[in-house]
Amino acid sequence: MDFRLTDEQRLIRKAARDFAAKELMPNVREWEETATFSRKTFDKMGELDFTGLYVPEELGGTGVGRLTAAIIFEELAKGCFATAVYLSVHNMVTNLIYQYGNEAQRNKWVPPLARGEKLGAYSLTEADAGSDAAALTTSAVKTDGGYVVNGTKLYVTSGEVADIYAVMVRTDETQKQKGISAIIVEKGTPGFSFGPHEPKMGLNASPTTELHFQDCFIPAENLLGEEGRGLNMALTALNGGRISIGACATGLAQQALDYAMAYAHKRQQFGKSIISFQGIQFLVADLATEIEAARLMIYRAAWLMDQGEPSVMEAAMGKRFATDTAMRVTTEAVQLLGGYGYMKSYPVEMYMRFAKIAQIFEGTNQIQRIVIARELAKYKGGKRPDTY
């Protein structure tokens, strides 16, 4: 069992780390406080080939796979968590179209997304359809040549700034899960508009909006896959998304610990640096251990997905553990800095606000436990097959 990264992965990690240090870290506080989305930053990530991580070169991507992508998201999240998050969603949408689209759809939408010329967004949630995603009511009524869409979607990452939206809608009122389909909606489509940017606890460099559909005509050729397959497609996409968010959370936790450690070496109390106190040493030892465990869980889930092996449970485990770890590490980082940690002149309070959303999106951590338990229940007698 070889845990070493390949030479290519090390080079890619260095590129992501350098980009985070140069382009993200110096700007994250300003972007957060002014709720600024930097399209120029997205363009630069396209130039680094970070925008088509799961699709092949012939369609404009790199096809580096889930493990290498997780490494990239982890490094970017150290610089700006919001940027890493919206990039992970963009890659999820690009792969969704590549995986389920027909040849015409792939050729039309995947190359500009994979090259970073277009930004992708994903929309499943509604006011009464959060964890119960199958309860969505945004309707797509079949008509000549396509569908007429009406309804409102909530909490859309990159809402308004994105160009291409993968939207889950109801095409059959008589079915619940099997009544949901996926459509592609392009910005500028008549009848398609956006709510205001939501003011949030954190992640303000990534705009979040509602999507409004009012008698919006969507051509039949924008139906992704078959009617009634939308929820299955959405949940499959979220399985990969959980790995990506877990990677982002791991990077955030590592950044918070690194900052707290640097502070602990400098901070003097009772005539010596506080890192010399056993209470602080035990705390950072535990935090470092949990981060390392989170990283290994995420990397393994990503590796399983790359191998085509079952990874639903491992992705849910990794997402749950990594994001809970990020919340604990960032909270303890604030505590370690004491009063300074509570001040906006230090970044750890911002890290803590970032960490909270990681426990909520891509399926709350309570939902992750349901997923894990459901997978475990498949094994009669409680015995899981060997996964190593």
N, C-alpha and C positions, 0 to 999 in steps of 0.2 A: 504494500500500500504506500504509494508515493504522494506525499502532501506538497511537494515542491511545485511552484508555478513554472510554466514553460518560459523560455526566453521571450517569446512573443507576448505572453501575459505580463511579464515584468516590464517590458517596454511600454505596453499599453497602460499599465498602472502608473508608470512614471509620467506618461503624457497627461493622464487624468489628474494626477497629484500636482504636477506643475501648473496645469490650467486652473485648478482650484486655488492654488496659492497666488497666482498672478491675476486672474480675472474675477474670482468669486469672493475670496476673503476680504479684499480691500473695499468691496462694494456692498456686502451683505447687509450691514447695518442701515445704510442709506436706503437701499431697496426696500427693506422691511419697514422702515419708518415712513417712507413716502409712498408705499404700496406701488412700487415701480416694477413693471415687467420689462426686462431688457431683451428685445428682439435681436439686438446685435450679438448678445451672448449666445442665443440659440443658433444664430448663423455661424458663429465661430465653432460651436460644437459640431455643426454639420461639416465644417471644413476638417475637423479632427476625426470624422467618420463615426461619431457617437450617435447618429440619428437613425441608423439602419442596422442595428446590432443583430437582429434575428433573421434577416432576409438575405438572399444570395447576391453575389456581386453583379450578376446579369440584370438585376432589378435595382441596382444602385446601392445595395447594402454591403455589409462586410461578412455577415453570417458567423460572427465569432461565438455565438451561443450564450447560454444562460450564465455559466460560471464567469466568463470574461466580462459579461455585462454587469454581473453583481460586483465584481472588482471595481469597475468604472463607477457605478453608482455609489459605492462605499467611499471612494476617494472624493467624488464631487460633493457628496453630502457634508464632508468636512469643511468645505468652503462655503456652500450655500445649500441648505437642506431643501429649500423650495425649488431651486433649479434642478437638483437631482430628482425630485419628485415629478415635476412636470416632464422631464426628459424620460423618465421611466414610463409614464402614461403615454407619451408620444410613441415610444417604441412598442408598447402594447397594442396601440391602435394600428400601427404599421404592420405588425405581425398578424393581427386579426384579419386584416384585408388580404394579406398574403396567404394565410392559412385557409380562409373560407371563401375568398373571392374567386370568380371565374377568370379566365384569361384576360378578357377585356377590362375587368375591374382591376386586376393586378397591374396591367400595363398602364392604366390611366392614373391610378392613385399611388401605387407603391413607390415608383421611382422618385417623384418629387418629395414624398415623405421621407424616404430613406436617405436622400441627398441633403435633407434639411432645408429644402426650398419651401416646403409647406409644413405647418405645425398641426399635429393631430390631437383630438380630444375624445374622451369616452364618456358616455352618458347612460346611466342605468337608474340612478336614484330619483325618487319623487317624494312629495310631502308625506304620503301614506305608504310608501314603498322604500323602506330603508333596508333593514336586515331581512324583511319579508319582500325580497325583490320581485317575486312573482305577482305581487299585488299591484303592480304598476298599471296606470289607466290611460296614459297618453295613447291616443287611438290613431291607427292608420287604416282608413277605410278604402278598400279597393275601388278604383274608378277606371275609366278608359285611359290606358297607357301608364297607370301608376297608382299612387295612393294619395289621399288627402289626410294630412296629419294635423291633429289638434291636441293641445295639452301643454303641460309645463314640467320640465325636468329641473332638478335641484343639484346644487353643490358640484358644478361641473368645473373640474380643473382646466385651466387655460380657456375658460369661457370668454367669448368675444375675441380674444387675441388669436385663437386657433383658426385654421383655415378649413379643416376637414373633420367632421364629427361622426363617430360611430354611435348611433342612438338606438336604444332598445324601445320598441313600441308594441302596442297590442293590435294584432291583426285579426284576432278571433275572440269575440266576447264570450263564447260558449266554453272556452278552455282557459285554464289558469296558466300552468307552466307551458303547455304546448300552444298557447295562444299568443306567444311573444315572438317577435321577429326583429332582426337587425337591419337597419337602413343606414346608408351613408348620406350625410347632408353637408352640402358645401356652404360656406359663409357667403352671404349675399343672395341666397335663395329667397324669392318673395314669400312672405308669410312667416319667415324665420327671423327671430329677433332675440335680444338678450336683456336680462335684468341688470340692475346696477351691480357693481363689484361688491361682494359681501365683505364688510369689515370683520376681521377675524382676530382671534387671540394671537395667532402667528401665521407664518407662511404667506405673508402679504405680498411677497415678490412673485407669487404665483396667483393670478386672479382667479376667483371663484364666482361664478354667476349662475343664474337660472337660464334655461333655454325656453323660449316661448314659441309655440307653433299655433298659428291661426290660419286655418284653411290653407295650409302649406302643401303645395303639390310636389311630390317626390316621384320622379320617373321610376318605372318598374325595374329598369336596369340598375337602380341604386339599391335594390334589395340584396343584402349580403347572404349568400347561401340560400337555404330553403325557408319558406314560411314555417313558423312554428319551432324553428331551431334556435331562435335568438337567445333564450335563457341559457341553454346548454353552452352556446358559444361564449356568452358573457361570463359564465362561471368558470369555464376553461381558461379564458383570458385572465380572470382574477387569480387563478392558481399560480400562473407565472408572475402576476403583479405582486403577489404576496412575497415571493422571493425577492423581487426588486425592492419593495418597501422595507423588507427585513434588512437588506444590504444597506439601504439609505440610513436606517436606524442604527445599524452597527457603526457606520462612519460617524454619525452624529455623536453616539456614545463615546467613541474613541477620541473625537475632537474635544469633548467636554472633559474627559479624564486627562488628556494631555495638557489642557489649559490649567486644570486644577492642580496637576502635579507640578507644573512650572511655578504656579503661585505658591504652592506649599514649600518649595525649595527657597523661594525669595522671602516669604513672610516670616518675620522674626517675632517671637513671643517668649517671654521668660528667658531671654538671652540666647535663644537658638532658633533655627528654622523649624517650623512646625512639622515638617516631614520627619524630624527626628523623634517625634512622639509616637509611642506605640499605637495609640488610638487612631491616629491618622494612617499609620502604616497598615494596620489591619483593614481599615476601610478601603484604601486604594488597592490592597491585595485582593480583596473580595470583588471589587469593581472590575479590575483587570481580568480576573478569572471569568467573570460572567460575560464580559465582552468577547473574550477568546472563545468561550462556549457558543455564544451567539454566532460568531463568524463561522465556526466549523459547521454549525447546523445549517446556516444559509448556503455555504459553499457546497455542502453535501446535497441539499435539496436541488440546487442548481445543477450539480453534476448528474444527479439521477434524471432530471428532465432532459439534459443533453444526451443521455444514453437511451432515451425513450423508455425508461423504467417508470413504474408508478411513483408518483411524487406528491399526490394530493395531501396525504397526512404529513409528510416531511415538510412541505411548504407551509402548511398551517402551523405546525410545531415551531418552525423557524421564525415565522412572522410573529407569532405570539411571544416567543421567548425574546427575540431580538428587540421588539418594540417595548415590551415591559422592561427589559434591561436598559434601554435608552431612557425611559422615564425615570428609573431608579438612579442611573448614573448622573443624569443632568440635575436631578433634585439634590443628590448628595454633593454635586459640584457646587451648587448654590450654597449649601450648608457649610461646605469646607471653606468657602470664601467669606462666610459670615455676612456681616452687613454689606460688604463690598459686593457679594454675590447678588444682592437684591437690587443693586444699582444698575441703571442702563449704561453706565460708563464701562461696565464689564459685560462680556458676552454671554456668561453662563445662564442668566435669566432668560435670554432669548433662546438659548438651546433648550431650556426646560419647556418653554412655550411651544417650540417646534415638536418636541418629543410627544406631547399629548396627542396631537392629531394622528400620529403613527399608530396609536392604539385603537384608532377609530376607523380610518379608511381602509379600503381593500378588504372589508369585512372586519367588524369589531373583534376584539380579542375574546369576547364571549362567544361570538360565532365561530372563531377558530377552535375553541374547545368543543363545540358541537361537531364540527367537521372531524376533529381528531377522534372523538368518541364514536362517531358514526363509522369511521374507517376501522377502528378497533373492533366494533361490534360485528364486523363481517367475518371475523375469525372465530369459529366455534370453539368453545372450550377456552377462549381467551389466548390461544397460542398464535402468535404472529409468525408468518414464514420468515426465514432468515433474510435479512436485507444487506448483509455484508458478505 
